[in-house]
Structures are given as C-alpha cells and as structure tokens.
Amino acid sequence: MRTSLMIWWRTATALLVLLCSLSASAATAKGDWLLLPDRVWTGDGDAAHSGWAVLVHDGSIAAVGPIASVTVPAGVRRVELPGATLIPGLIDLHSHLFLHPYNETLWNDQVLTEPQDYRTLEAAAHAKATLLAGFTSLRDLGTEGAGYADVSVKRAIDEGLIPGPRLFVATRAIVATASYGPGPRGFRPDLDLPGGAQEISGVDAAMAAVREQAARGADWIKIYGDYRVGPGGTTVPTFTPAELKALVDTAHQLGRPVAVHAASDAGVRMAVEAGVDSVEHGYGASETTFKLLKQHGTAYEPTLTAVESTAEYFEHYVPGKSAPTERMREAEQAFRTALKLGVTIGNGSDVGVFRHGDNWREPAAMVAYGMTPVQALHAATDVAAKILRQSPRLGRIAPGMDADLAAFSGDPSTQIDALQHPVFVMKDGISYRTPEANP
C-alpha cells in the first residue's frame, strides 16, 4: 500500500511540474504571423536588413523581404519588435540537459546521488530555459548516467507536453572500460557504481553498443575517444584504432553521425582518421592535426565556455580580473588555430557545466578569441544546421524553411552580446516568448 502511494505521489508531482511548465511557457498555436523587427539577419549573408518583415504560415516561413514586398493575408497576427534583430533560431551542438553547474553539485554527486526521475524533471526545466533563451535546436551529447531518459524528454517536447528546443540525442555515450567516472578511479574497488556512459572493450562489444543505442533512439553516437587515464592523470586515447573504427563504421552503417570527445592531439587525430563527423573540445590538438580536420571536412566544437566555467569553479579564475588559466590558454590557442586554417567550427558550449539558458556565452567567447560577430552567428545557425544534417530545413530565414526564429534587442551581427537579451522566440511556427510576455 505504501509503495503504491509513493508511486502515485511521484506521478502526481511529475504531472504537476509538467503542467506548471506548460502554463509558464506562454506558447501560442500555429497560424499566420507577421514579424516586424528593426532588422532581419537571414543567415544567407553577413549583413542584417533594415525594414524587412517575415511572414510565417502554419509553421513555415512564407515570405521574407522588404515590408512592401510581403503580401499580408487577412487575420495575420502582427508582432512589432522595435529595436530588435530577428535571426534564425540558434543551435547549440554540445549540451548536457541532465547536468547542472558543477559549482552547485559536483559531477560525481549528480550521477551518484540524484535520482534519474529527478534528473529528468531537471532536464525538462533546462530545456525550457534553453528555448526561452532563443536556442531552438540542441544536440545533447550524453545523459551522463541517466540512461535513455533523453529519448523521453525529446518525445515529450515533440508531442507538446513540455516546451523545449528540437533535440538531437546521443543517449548514454560510449566509453572504454574503466576509463570514465564515477568508478572505478577514486572509489573502493568492491563498489558497484553506476557509470556516466556505456563501457565497452573489443570490436564486437563496440558494434553491439552502437546498435543498442541506435535502437533505443540515439540520433547521434557519442564516443569518448580519450580521457585522463594516462600516467599522472594525463589525457590519452582510450580505444584501439580497430575499436574506434568499428564504432564509427557501425554508426555510419546505421545512418548515425558520430561525435567524439577528444582533448589530446593523439585522440583528435585518431578520431579524424577513424572517420568521425565532429570533434568536441580538441584543446590539445596541433596545427598539423587541425589541418587533418580541414582535409577530412570534420567539424569542430570548441566548448570554450566549459573551460572558463571550470576555471571559475576550481581554479579561482575571476572573469575580467584574473589572467587566463593554462587550460584556457590552451583552448584559445586551439580555437585560433582552427579558425586560421578554415576548419568548420560549430557552436558547441558544453552547457550543463554552466547554467542552461546562458548558451549565449559560447558565441561571445568565440568572438573574444578571434571570430567576428557574424562568424559566430553563422557557427550557431546555418553552419550548425549543416553539421546536424538539418540544412536546408533549419539555420536560415528563407521561404519554405521551418519557422524557428529568435529576436534580440540590438544587433548580434555587430555586437554579439546582444544575444543576452531575447525578446521573441518561435519554434516550428509556435511562439514561446513575445514582447508582451517578457519579464
């Protein structure tokens, strides 16, 4: 009886949270919208266009151009966005909805002490915060110990149960045996601890893990290609070339692209040679290795904000006051090298290490490290959409494309910090944030 009551209470609580989330989202139904910002940045070029309008019909962009050129149907809802720039909905290619900042709770403690039910509810709240910040698509690269719960969050968003961005999920991620936390490093050997990802050894196990995750609903396969398991905690590759190739080939056979966590030069090089589709972090990669990325067309997500955030939490770094840490300088050098060589750079922040909804920090960091504001916008829109295999559906403002749109006070194509100030957010033709509903 007590067990049944607990199950009922847990279910009722979850439903209450979801209903509150829905009522707070201010979502409105699809229909005809005429959006009238001061400027429109379409993603097709570099300049924002003054005096342009965007017409949305039934979830798609019907027209974009000078106001006088747009035929406006009767009954359209007009949204004035004075002082704002309308851009394609932003995309973050590296997120962890099931994590929250490490200065709140350490990674080990999140995985070991927070129940999966609670972490899933947290993920729903994080998804809403992300959407309201103007990020309408998210590649979530591993649940970090929460199993396949990302598939359920994605389904709940797709079916309209909760507000959130379009999700492209990687489920559990795949690591080499005994190379990732929480165990076995740092804990008693007789403890059987939950893992942050699916552990495998050998070619057969590699193929089986990819097949299992794909069957469970993974859109991408996430692999940890290296980790801090070398002498003295140095970062070294964790898979053999044969294992890594088996992981990548099996994923591609099943139509799943592959993202690889790799921070060392050797780890990045092995990943590119194995045929991965994107490299995450890449802090220690050499110029020679970045040339290899360029040659293979491999995308790169620099996750600069994660490095800055962990420096704040654990190395006493104070933004604007402290000198950059060694790891921050390493990340900056890698980014500048990739930018100089013309490597495809997508916006990927590793949000979850820092607060969800602050995803704007990554484009701002890329500008601080050498990109122009327009380059950073491209990295978070049309370039990111191509990396996601979602172009031409997403990433630009053009007739026939999905109506994923966001407006910000000011002009982020000239001042990237404008991304801190969203005033309008639409996904699939449904408005989630309008000027009248803004705080």
TAGI-V505420 format. One record per pair of residues at least 12 apart in sequence whose C-alpha atoms are under 8 Angstrom apart, sorted by the first residue. I is the first residue (numbers start at 0). J is the second residue. D is the distance in Angstrom with one decimal. If there is no record, write none. Layout:
i=I j=J d=D
i=I j=J d=D
This chain:
i=13 j=120 d=7.3
i=16 j=120 d=7.9
i=17 j=160 d=7.2
i=17 j=161 d=6.4
i=20 j=124 d=7.6
i=20 j=127 d=7.9
i=20 j=161 d=6.6
i=20 j=162 d=7.4
i=21 j=160 d=7.2
i=21 j=161 d=5.8
i=21 j=162 d=6.6
i=24 j=127 d=7.6
i=24 j=162 d=6.6
i=24 j=431 d=6.0
i=24 j=432 d=7.6
i=25 j=430 d=7.7
i=25 j=431 d=5.4
i=25 j=432 d=6.6
i=25 j=436 d=7.1
i=26 j=429 d=6.5
i=26 j=430 d=5.4
i=26 j=431 d=4.3
i=26 j=432 d=7.3
i=27 j=429 d=5.7
i=27 j=430 d=5.4
i=27 j=431 d=6.7
i=28 j=428 d=7.8
i=28 j=429 d=5.5
i=28 j=430 d=7.4
i=29 j=56 d=7.6
i=29 j=57 d=5.4
i=29 j=58 d=6.0
i=29 j=427 d=7.9
i=29 j=428 d=5.3
i=29 j=429 d=5.1
i=29 j=430 d=7.9
i=30 j=55 d=7.5
i=30 j=56 d=5.7
i=30 j=57 d=5.0
i=30 j=58 d=7.2
i=30 j=75 d=7.8
i=30 j=428 d=7.2
i=31 j=54 d=7.2
i=31 j=55 d=5.5
i=31 j=56 d=4.6
i=31 j=57 d=6.5
i=31 j=72 d=7.9
i=31 j=74 d=7.6
i=31 j=75 d=4.9
i=31 j=76 d=6.2
i=32 j=54 d=5.7
i=32 j=55 d=5.0
i=32 j=56 d=6.6
i=32 j=75 d=5.4
i=32 j=76 d=4.7
i=32 j=77 d=6.0
i=32 j=78 d=7.4
i=33 j=52 d=6.9
i=33 j=53 d=5.9
i=33 j=54 d=4.6
i=33 j=55 d=6.4
i=33 j=71 d=7.6
i=33 j=75 d=6.4
i=33 j=76 d=6.0
i=33 j=77 d=4.7
i=33 j=78 d=6.2
i=34 j=52 d=5.7
i=34 j=53 d=5.2
i=34 j=54 d=6.4
i=34 j=55 d=8.0
i=34 j=77 d=6.1
i=34 j=78 d=5.0
i=34 j=79 d=6.4
i=34 j=80 d=7.4
i=35 j=51 d=7.1
i=35 j=52 d=5.1
i=35 j=53 d=6.9
i=35 j=77 d=7.3
i=35 j=78 d=6.0
i=35 j=79 d=4.9
i=35 j=80 d=5.7
i=35 j=81 d=7.8
i=36 j=50 d=7.6
i=36 j=51 d=7.4
i=36 j=52 d=6.9
i=36 j=79 d=6.1
i=36 j=80 d=4.3
i=36 j=81 d=5.7
i=36 j=82 d=7.1
i=36 j=83 d=5.5
i=36 j=84 d=5.9
i=36 j=85 d=6.2
i=36 j=406 d=7.8
i=37 j=49 d=5.8
i=37 j=50 d=6.1
i=37 j=51 d=7.5
i=37 j=80 d=6.7
i=37 j=81 d=5.6
i=37 j=82 d=5.5
i=37 j=83 d=5.5
i=37 j=84 d=6.0
i=38 j=50 d=6.2
i=38 j=51 d=6.3
i=38 j=83 d=6.6
i=38 j=84 d=4.6
i=38 j=85 d=6.3
i=38 j=410 d=7.8
i=39 j=51 d=6.1
i=39 j=52 d=7.3
i=39 j=84 d=5.5
i=39 j=85 d=4.8
i=39 j=86 d=6.1
i=40 j=84 d=6.9
i=40 j=85 d=6.1
i=40 j=86 d=5.0
i=40 j=87 d=7.6
i=40 j=396 d=7.8
i=40 j=412 d=7.6
i=41 j=86 d=5.9
i=41 j=87 d=6.5
i=41 j=395 d=5.4
i=41 j=396 d=4.6
i=41 j=397 d=7.2
i=42 j=86 d=7.4
i=42 j=87 d=7.0
i=42 j=376 d=7.9
i=42 j=377 d=6.5
i=42 j=380 d=7.0
i=42 j=381 d=6.3
i=42 j=394 d=7.0
i=42 j=395 d=4.9
i=42 j=396 d=6.6
i=43 j=395 d=6.6
i=43 j=396 d=7.8
i=45 j=373 d=6.0
i=45 j=412 d=7.5
i=46 j=412 d=7.4
i=47 j=84 d=7.9
i=47 j=412 d=7.1
i=50 j=65 d=5.8
i=50 j=66 d=6.4
i=51 j=63 d=7.0
i=51 j=64 d=5.0
i=51 j=65 d=4.1
i=51 j=66 d=5.3
i=52 j=64 d=5.7
i=52 j=65 d=6.1
i=52 j=66 d=5.2
i=52 j=69 d=7.4
i=54 j=69 d=7.5
i=54 j=71 d=7.6
i=55 j=402 d=6.7
i=55 j=428 d=6.7
i=56 j=428 d=7.3
i=57 j=428 d=6.3
i=58 j=401 d=6.2
i=58 j=402 d=5.5
i=58 j=426 d=8.0
i=58 j=427 d=4.8
i=58 j=428 d=3.6
i=58 j=429 d=6.9
i=59 j=398 d=7.5
i=59 j=399 d=5.9
i=59 j=400 d=5.7
i=59 j=401 d=4.5
i=59 j=402 d=4.7
i=59 j=427 d=6.8
i=59 j=428 d=6.2
i=60 j=396 d=7.3
i=60 j=397 d=6.4
i=60 j=398 d=4.9
i=60 j=399 d=5.5
i=60 j=400 d=5.6
i=60 j=401 d=6.2
i=60 j=402 d=5.3
i=61 j=397 d=7.9
i=61 j=398 d=5.0
i=61 j=399 d=6.2
i=62 j=397 d=7.1
i=62 j=398 d=5.3
i=63 j=396 d=7.4
i=63 j=397 d=6.5
i=63 j=398 d=6.8
i=80 j=406 d=7.8
i=80 j=422 d=7.9
i=80 j=434 d=7.4
i=82 j=408 d=5.8
i=82 j=409 d=5.9
i=83 j=406 d=6.0
i=83 j=407 d=5.2
i=83 j=408 d=4.3
i=83 j=409 d=5.2
i=83 j=410 d=6.8
i=83 j=422 d=7.8
i=84 j=406 d=5.3
i=84 j=407 d=5.5
i=84 j=408 d=6.5
i=84 j=409 d=6.2
i=84 j=410 d=5.5
i=84 j=411 d=7.5
i=85 j=404 d=6.9
i=85 j=405 d=5.7
i=85 j=406 d=4.1
i=85 j=407 d=6.7
i=86 j=395 d=7.8
i=86 j=396 d=7.2
i=86 j=404 d=5.9
i=86 j=405 d=5.5
i=86 j=406 d=6.1
i=87 j=380 d=6.4
i=87 j=393 d=7.8
i=87 j=394 d=5.7
i=87 j=395 d=5.3
i=87 j=396 d=5.8
i=87 j=403 d=6.1
i=87 j=404 d=4.6
i=87 j=405 d=6.1
i=88 j=133 d=6.1
i=88 j=134 d=5.8
i=88 j=135 d=5.2
i=88 j=136 d=7.4
i=88 j=380 d=7.0
i=88 j=394 d=6.9
i=88 j=403 d=4.9
i=88 j=404 d=4.2
i=88 j=405 d=5.1
i=88 j=424 d=7.7
i=88 j=425 d=7.6
i=88 j=426 d=7.5
i=89 j=133 d=6.0
i=89 j=134 d=4.3
i=89 j=135 d=5.7
i=89 j=136 d=6.7
i=89 j=379 d=5.5
i=89 j=380 d=5.5
i=89 j=394 d=7.5
i=89 j=404 d=7.9
i=89 j=405 d=7.5
i=90 j=134 d=5.5
i=90 j=135 d=6.3
i=90 j=136 d=4.8
i=90 j=137 d=5.8
i=90 j=346 d=7.1
i=90 j=379 d=5.1
i=90 j=380 d=5.9
i=90 j=383 d=6.3
i=90 j=384 d=7.4
i=90 j=394 d=8.0
i=91 j=134 d=6.9
i=91 j=136 d=6.6
i=91 j=137 d=5.1
i=91 j=138 d=6.4
i=91 j=346 d=5.6
i=91 j=347 d=5.1
i=91 j=348 d=6.7
i=91 j=358 d=7.3
i=91 j=379 d=6.6
i=91 j=383 d=7.7
i=92 j=137 d=5.9
i=92 j=138 d=4.7
i=92 j=139 d=7.3
i=92 j=300 d=7.4
i=92 j=345 d=7.0
i=92 j=346 d=5.9
i=92 j=347 d=4.4
i=92 j=348 d=7.3
i=92 j=383 d=7.0
i=92 j=387 d=7.9
i=93 j=137 d=7.4
i=93 j=138 d=5.7
i=93 j=139 d=6.0
i=93 j=140 d=6.1
i=93 j=279 d=7.8
i=93 j=300 d=7.4
i=93 j=302 d=7.5
i=93 j=346 d=7.8
i=93 j=347 d=4.4
i=93 j=348 d=5.5
i=93 j=349 d=4.9
i=93 j=350 d=7.0
i=94 j=137 d=6.9
i=94 j=138 d=6.2
i=94 j=139 d=4.7
i=94 j=140 d=6.0
i=94 j=347 d=7.2
i=94 j=348 d=6.6
i=94 j=349 d=4.7
i=94 j=350 d=4.8
i=94 j=351 d=6.4
i=95 j=139 d=5.4
i=95 j=140 d=6.1
i=95 j=141 d=6.4
i=95 j=142 d=6.5
i=95 j=143 d=7.9
i=95 j=349 d=6.6
i=95 j=350 d=6.1
i=95 j=351 d=5.1
i=95 j=352 d=7.9
i=96 j=121 d=7.9
i=96 j=122 d=4.9
i=96 j=123 d=7.9
i=96 j=125 d=6.0
i=96 j=126 d=6.8
i=96 j=139 d=6.7
i=96 j=142 d=7.3
i=96 j=350 d=7.8
i=96 j=351 d=6.2
i=96 j=355 d=7.8
i=97 j=118 d=5.8
i=97 j=119 d=6.7
i=97 j=121 d=6.8
i=97 j=122 d=5.1
i=97 j=142 d=5.7
i=97 j=143 d=7.0
i=97 j=145 d=7.2
i=97 j=351 d=7.3
i=98 j=118 d=7.8
i=98 j=122 d=7.7
i=98 j=142 d=7.9
i=98 j=143 d=7.6
i=98 j=351 d=4.8
i=98 j=352 d=6.9
i=99 j=351 d=4.6
i=99 j=352 d=6.1
i=99 j=353 d=6.6
i=99 j=354 d=6.4
i=99 j=355 d=7.5
i=100 j=351 d=5.7
i=100 j=352 d=4.7
i=100 j=353 d=4.6
i=100 j=354 d=5.8
i=101 j=309 d=7.8
i=101 j=312 d=7.4
i=101 j=352 d=6.0
i=101 j=353 d=7.3
i=102 j=312 d=5.8
i=107 j=180 d=7.3
i=107 j=181 d=5.7
i=110 j=143 d=6.9
i=110 j=144 d=5.7
i=110 j=145 d=7.7
i=110 j=181 d=7.5
i=110 j=193 d=7.6
i=110 j=194 d=7.8
i=110 j=195 d=6.9
i=111 j=181 d=7.6
i=111 j=192 d=7.7
i=111 j=193 d=7.0
i=115 j=145 d=5.6
i=118 j=145 d=7.4
i=119 j=145 d=7.8
i=119 j=148 d=6.6
i=119 j=149 d=7.9
i=119 j=152 d=7.4
i=122 j=152 d=7.6
i=123 j=152 d=6.7
i=123 j=161 d=7.1
i=123 j=162 d=7.9
i=123 j=163 d=7.5
i=125 j=355 d=5.6
i=125 j=356 d=7.4
i=126 j=162 d=7.0
i=126 j=163 d=4.6
i=126 j=164 d=6.5
i=126 j=355 d=7.8
i=127 j=161 d=7.7
i=127 j=162 d=5.3
i=127 j=163 d=4.7
i=127 j=164 d=7.6
i=128 j=163 d=7.8
i=128 j=355 d=6.2
i=128 j=356 d=4.9
i=129 j=163 d=7.0
i=129 j=164 d=7.0
i=129 j=355 d=5.9
i=129 j=356 d=4.5
i=129 j=357 d=7.8
i=129 j=358 d=7.4
i=130 j=162 d=7.4
i=130 j=163 d=5.3
i=130 j=164 d=5.3
i=130 j=356 d=7.7
i=130 j=424 d=7.5
i=130 j=431 d=8.0
i=131 j=356 d=7.4
i=131 j=421 d=7.7
i=131 j=424 d=6.4
i=131 j=431 d=6.9
i=131 j=432 d=6.4
i=132 j=356 d=5.4
i=132 j=357 d=7.4
i=132 j=358 d=7.7
i=132 j=419 d=7.8
i=132 j=421 d=6.1
i=132 j=424 d=7.8
i=133 j=404 d=7.7
i=133 j=405 d=5.3
i=133 j=406 d=7.6
i=133 j=421 d=6.3
i=133 j=423 d=7.7
i=133 j=424 d=5.6
i=134 j=164 d=6.6
i=134 j=358 d=7.8
i=134 j=405 d=7.9
i=135 j=163 d=7.5
i=135 j=164 d=4.4
i=135 j=165 d=6.1
i=135 j=403 d=6.4
i=135 j=404 d=7.7
i=135 j=425 d=7.8
i=135 j=426 d=6.1
i=136 j=164 d=4.8
i=136 j=165 d=4.5
i=136 j=166 d=6.1
i=136 j=167 d=7.9
i=137 j=164 d=6.2
i=137 j=165 d=6.1
i=137 j=166 d=5.1
i=137 j=167 d=6.2
i=138 j=166 d=5.9
i=138 j=167 d=4.6
i=138 j=168 d=5.9
i=138 j=169 d=8.0
i=138 j=387 d=8.0
i=139 j=166 d=6.9
i=139 j=167 d=6.1
i=139 j=168 d=4.9
i=139 j=169 d=6.3
i=140 j=168 d=6.3
i=140 j=169 d=5.2
i=140 j=170 d=7.3
i=140 j=172 d=7.2
i=140 j=219 d=8.0
i=140 j=221 d=6.2
i=141 j=168 d=7.2
i=141 j=169 d=5.3
i=141 j=170 d=5.2
i=141 j=171 d=5.1
i=141 j=172 d=5.2
i=141 j=196 d=7.5
i=141 j=221 d=6.9
i=142 j=169 d=7.8
i=142 j=170 d=5.9
i=142 j=171 d=5.6
i=142 j=172 d=7.6
i=142 j=195 d=7.6
i=142 j=196 d=7.8
i=143 j=171 d=6.6
i=143 j=172 d=7.9
i=143 j=194 d=7.7
i=143 j=195 d=4.3
i=143 j=196 d=6.0
i=144 j=171 d=7.0
i=144 j=193 d=6.8
i=144 j=194 d=5.7
i=144 j=195 d=4.1
i=144 j=196 d=6.1
i=145 j=171 d=7.5
i=145 j=195 d=7.8
i=146 j=170 d=6.6
i=146 j=171 d=5.6
i=147 j=170 d=5.0
i=147 j=171 d=6.4
i=147 j=215 d=7.2
i=148 j=170 d=7.4
i=149 j=168 d=6.5
i=149 j=169 d=8.0
i=149 j=170 d=6.1
i=150 j=168 d=6.9
i=150 j=170 d=7.0
i=150 j=215 d=7.8
i=150 j=216 d=6.2
i=150 j=217 d=7.5
i=153 j=165 d=7.5
i=153 j=166 d=5.7
i=153 j=167 d=7.9
i=153 j=168 d=7.8
i=164 j=426 d=7.5
i=167 j=217 d=7.8
i=167 j=218 d=5.7
i=167 j=219 d=7.1
i=168 j=216 d=7.8
i=168 j=217 d=5.5
i=168 j=218 d=5.3
i=168 j=219 d=6.2
i=169 j=212 d=7.8
i=169 j=217 d=4.7
i=169 j=218 d=5.9
i=169 j=219 d=4.9
i=169 j=220 d=5.4
i=169 j=221 d=5.9
i=170 j=212 d=6.6
i=170 j=215 d=7.9
i=170 j=216 d=7.4
i=170 j=217 d=5.6
i=170 j=220 d=8.0
i=171 j=195 d=7.5
i=171 j=196 d=5.1
i=171 j=197 d=6.0
i=171 j=212 d=7.4
i=171 j=221 d=8.0
i=172 j=196 d=5.2
i=172 j=197 d=6.1
i=172 j=220 d=6.6
i=172 j=221 d=4.7
i=172 j=222 d=5.7
i=172 j=223 d=7.5
i=173 j=196 d=5.6
i=173 j=197 d=4.8
i=173 j=198 d=6.0
i=173 j=199 d=7.2
i=173 j=208 d=7.4
i=173 j=220 d=7.9
i=173 j=221 d=6.2
i=173 j=222 d=4.8
i=173 j=223 d=6.3
i=174 j=196 d=6.2
i=174 j=197 d=5.9
i=174 j=198 d=4.9
i=174 j=199 d=6.4
i=174 j=222 d=6.1
i=174 j=223 d=5.2
i=174 j=224 d=7.5
i=174 j=237 d=7.9
i=175 j=198 d=5.3
i=175 j=199 d=5.2
i=175 j=200 d=6.0
i=175 j=223 d=7.6
i=175 j=237 d=5.9
i=175 j=238 d=6.2
i=176 j=198 d=4.8
i=176 j=199 d=5.2
i=176 j=200 d=5.8
i=177 j=198 d=7.3
i=178 j=226 d=6.7
i=178 j=227 d=7.7
i=178 j=228 d=6.3
i=178 j=237 d=7.1
i=179 j=194 d=7.5
i=179 j=195 d=7.0
i=179 j=196 d=7.6
i=179 j=226 d=7.4
i=180 j=194 d=6.0
i=180 j=195 d=5.9
i=181 j=193 d=7.1
i=181 j=194 d=5.9
i=181 j=195 d=6.7
i=182 j=194 d=6.8
i=200 j=242 d=7.8
i=201 j=242 d=6.0
i=202 j=241 d=6.8
i=202 j=242 d=4.9
i=202 j=245 d=6.0
i=202 j=246 d=7.8
i=205 j=242 d=6.4
i=205 j=243 d=8.0
i=205 j=245 d=6.4
i=205 j=246 d=5.5
i=206 j=245 d=6.2
i=206 j=246 d=5.8
i=206 j=249 d=5.9
i=209 j=246 d=6.5
i=209 j=249 d=6.7
i=209 j=250 d=6.1
i=210 j=249 d=7.4
i=210 j=250 d=7.6
i=210 j=253 d=7.8
i=213 j=250 d=7.9
i=213 j=253 d=7.5
i=213 j=255 d=7.6
i=217 j=255 d=7.9
i=218 j=255 d=6.1
i=218 j=256 d=7.7
i=219 j=255 d=5.2
i=219 j=256 d=5.3
i=219 j=257 d=5.7
i=219 j=258 d=7.1
i=220 j=250 d=6.7
i=220 j=255 d=6.4
i=220 j=256 d=6.4
i=220 j=257 d=4.8
i=220 j=258 d=6.2
i=221 j=257 d=5.9
i=221 j=258 d=4.9
i=221 j=259 d=5.8
i=221 j=260 d=7.5
i=222 j=257 d=7.4
i=222 j=258 d=6.3
i=222 j=259 d=4.8
i=222 j=260 d=6.2
i=223 j=237 d=7.8
i=223 j=259 d=5.7
i=223 j=260 d=4.7
i=223 j=261 d=6.7
i=224 j=236 d=5.8
i=224 j=237 d=5.9
i=224 j=238 d=6.5
i=224 j=243 d=7.7
i=224 j=259 d=5.9
i=224 j=260 d=5.6
i=224 j=261 d=5.4
i=224 j=266 d=5.9
i=224 j=267 d=7.7
i=224 j=270 d=6.8
i=225 j=237 d=5.0
i=225 j=238 d=7.5
i=225 j=260 d=6.9
i=225 j=261 d=5.4
i=225 j=262 d=6.9
i=225 j=263 d=7.1
i=225 j=266 d=5.5
i=226 j=261 d=7.6
i=226 j=262 d=7.7
i=234 j=262 d=7.3
i=234 j=263 d=6.1
i=235 j=263 d=6.5
i=235 j=265 d=7.2
i=235 j=266 d=6.6
i=236 j=263 d=7.8
i=236 j=265 d=6.7
i=236 j=266 d=5.0
i=240 j=269 d=7.0
i=240 j=273 d=7.3
i=243 j=270 d=7.4
i=243 j=273 d=6.5
i=244 j=273 d=5.1
i=244 j=274 d=7.6
i=247 j=273 d=6.7
i=247 j=274 d=6.7
i=247 j=275 d=6.3
i=256 j=275 d=7.4
i=256 j=276 d=6.0
i=257 j=275 d=5.3
i=257 j=276 d=5.2
i=257 j=277 d=6.6
i=258 j=275 d=6.4
i=258 j=276 d=6.0
i=258 j=277 d=4.8
i=258 j=278 d=5.9
i=258 j=279 d=6.9
i=259 j=275 d=6.9
i=259 j=277 d=6.4
i=259 j=278 d=5.1
i=259 j=279 d=5.9
i=260 j=278 d=6.2
i=260 j=279 d=4.8
i=260 j=280 d=6.6
i=260 j=281 d=7.9
i=261 j=278 d=6.5
i=261 j=279 d=6.0
i=261 j=280 d=6.2
i=261 j=281 d=5.6
i=262 j=279 d=7.6
i=262 j=280 d=5.6
i=262 j=281 d=4.3
i=262 j=282 d=5.1
i=262 j=283 d=5.6
i=262 j=284 d=7.1
i=263 j=281 d=6.5
i=263 j=282 d=6.7
i=263 j=283 d=4.6
i=263 j=284 d=5.9
i=264 j=281 d=7.3
i=264 j=283 d=5.1
i=264 j=284 d=4.0
i=264 j=285 d=6.1
i=264 j=288 d=6.9
i=265 j=284 d=7.7
i=267 j=281 d=6.3
i=267 j=284 d=6.5
i=267 j=288 d=7.3
i=268 j=284 d=7.9
i=268 j=288 d=5.9
i=268 j=291 d=7.5
i=271 j=291 d=7.3
i=271 j=292 d=6.5
i=271 j=295 d=7.3
i=271 j=297 d=6.9
i=274 j=295 d=8.0
i=275 j=297 d=7.0
i=276 j=297 d=5.4
i=276 j=298 d=6.3
i=277 j=297 d=5.5
i=277 j=298 d=4.5
i=277 j=299 d=5.6
i=277 j=300 d=7.3
i=277 j=386 d=8.0
i=278 j=297 d=7.2
i=278 j=298 d=6.3
i=278 j=299 d=5.0
i=278 j=300 d=6.3
i=279 j=299 d=6.1
i=279 j=300 d=5.0
i=279 j=301 d=6.2
i=279 j=302 d=7.2
i=279 j=347 d=8.0
i=280 j=299 d=7.6
i=280 j=300 d=6.1
i=280 j=301 d=4.7
i=280 j=302 d=5.6
i=280 j=303 d=7.8
i=280 j=330 d=7.9
i=281 j=299 d=7.7
i=281 j=300 d=8.0
i=281 j=301 d=6.6
i=281 j=330 d=7.7
i=281 j=333 d=7.0
i=282 j=301 d=7.5
i=282 j=329 d=5.9
i=282 j=330 d=4.7
i=282 j=331 d=8.0
i=282 j=332 d=7.9
i=282 j=333 d=5.5
i=282 j=334 d=7.9
i=283 j=329 d=6.7
i=283 j=330 d=7.5
i=283 j=333 d=6.8
i=284 j=333 d=6.4
i=285 j=333 d=7.4
i=286 j=336 d=6.3
i=286 j=337 d=7.7
i=289 j=336 d=7.4
i=289 j=337 d=6.0
i=289 j=340 d=7.5
i=289 j=342 d=7.2
i=290 j=340 d=6.8
i=290 j=342 d=7.7
i=292 j=342 d=6.6
i=293 j=340 d=7.3
i=293 j=341 d=6.9
i=293 j=342 d=4.9
i=293 j=343 d=7.2
i=296 j=342 d=7.5
i=296 j=343 d=7.1
i=297 j=342 d=7.7
i=297 j=343 d=7.0
i=298 j=342 d=7.0
i=298 j=343 d=5.0
i=298 j=344 d=5.9
i=298 j=345 d=6.8
i=298 j=386 d=7.0
i=299 j=342 d=7.2
i=299 j=343 d=6.1
i=299 j=344 d=4.9
i=299 j=345 d=6.1
i=300 j=344 d=5.9
i=300 j=345 d=5.3
i=300 j=346 d=6.0
i=300 j=347 d=5.0
i=300 j=348 d=7.6
i=301 j=330 d=7.5
i=301 j=334 d=6.5
i=301 j=344 d=7.6
i=301 j=345 d=7.9
i=301 j=346 d=7.6
i=301 j=347 d=6.5
i=301 j=348 d=7.3
i=302 j=346 d=7.9
i=302 j=347 d=5.4
i=302 j=348 d=4.3
i=302 j=349 d=5.6
i=302 j=361 d=7.1
i=303 j=327 d=7.7
i=303 j=330 d=6.5
i=303 j=331 d=7.6
i=303 j=348 d=6.5
i=303 j=361 d=6.5
i=303 j=364 d=6.6
i=303 j=365 d=7.5
i=304 j=348 d=5.8
i=304 j=349 d=7.3
i=304 j=350 d=7.9
i=304 j=353 d=7.9
i=304 j=360 d=6.5
i=304 j=361 d=5.6
i=304 j=364 d=6.8
i=305 j=348 d=6.5
i=305 j=349 d=5.8
i=305 j=350 d=7.1
i=305 j=352 d=6.0
i=305 j=353 d=6.9
i=306 j=326 d=6.9
i=306 j=327 d=6.0
i=306 j=330 d=7.5
i=307 j=327 d=6.4
i=308 j=352 d=7.1
i=308 j=353 d=6.4
i=309 j=352 d=7.6
i=310 j=324 d=6.9
i=310 j=327 d=7.8
i=331 j=368 d=6.3
i=334 j=368 d=7.4
i=335 j=368 d=6.7
i=335 j=369 d=6.6
i=338 j=369 d=7.9
i=338 j=370 d=7.7
i=343 j=382 d=7.8
i=344 j=378 d=6.2
i=344 j=382 d=7.7
i=345 j=378 d=4.6
i=345 j=379 d=6.4
i=345 j=382 d=6.2
i=345 j=383 d=5.2
i=345 j=386 d=7.4
i=346 j=361 d=6.9
i=346 j=362 d=6.7
i=346 j=375 d=7.5
i=346 j=378 d=5.2
i=346 j=379 d=4.9
i=346 j=383 d=6.6
i=347 j=361 d=7.1
i=348 j=360 d=7.9
i=348 j=361 d=5.4
i=357 j=419 d=7.8
i=359 j=416 d=7.8
i=359 j=418 d=5.8
i=359 j=419 d=6.3
i=362 j=375 d=5.3
i=362 j=376 d=7.2
i=362 j=379 d=7.4
i=362 j=415 d=7.2
i=363 j=375 d=7.8
i=363 j=415 d=5.9
i=363 j=416 d=6.4
i=366 j=415 d=7.5
i=372 j=411 d=6.7
i=372 j=412 d=5.3
i=372 j=413 d=5.7
i=372 j=414 d=6.3
i=372 j=415 d=5.3
i=373 j=411 d=7.7
i=373 j=412 d=4.8
i=373 j=413 d=6.9
i=375 j=415 d=7.9
i=376 j=411 d=7.7
i=376 j=412 d=6.8
i=380 j=393 d=7.8
i=380 j=394 d=4.4
i=380 j=395 d=6.8
i=381 j=393 d=7.2
i=381 j=394 d=4.1
i=381 j=395 d=5.8
i=382 j=394 d=7.4
i=401 j=426 d=8.0
i=401 j=427 d=5.7
i=401 j=428 d=7.4
i=402 j=425 d=6.9
i=402 j=426 d=6.0
i=402 j=427 d=4.9
i=402 j=428 d=4.9
i=403 j=424 d=7.8
i=403 j=425 d=5.4
i=403 j=426 d=4.3
i=403 j=427 d=5.5
i=403 j=428 d=6.8
i=404 j=423 d=7.9
i=404 j=424 d=5.9
i=404 j=425 d=5.1
i=404 j=426 d=6.4
i=405 j=421 d=7.1
i=405 j=422 d=7.7
i=405 j=423 d=5.5
i=405 j=424 d=4.5
i=405 j=425 d=6.2
i=406 j=421 d=5.8
i=406 j=422 d=5.7
i=406 j=423 d=5.0
i=406 j=424 d=6.6
i=407 j=419 d=7.7
i=407 j=420 d=5.4
i=407 j=421 d=4.3
i=407 j=422 d=5.5
i=407 j=423 d=7.1
i=408 j=420 d=5.7
i=408 j=421 d=6.5
i=408 j=422 d=6.7
i=422 j=434 d=5.5
i=422 j=437 d=6.6
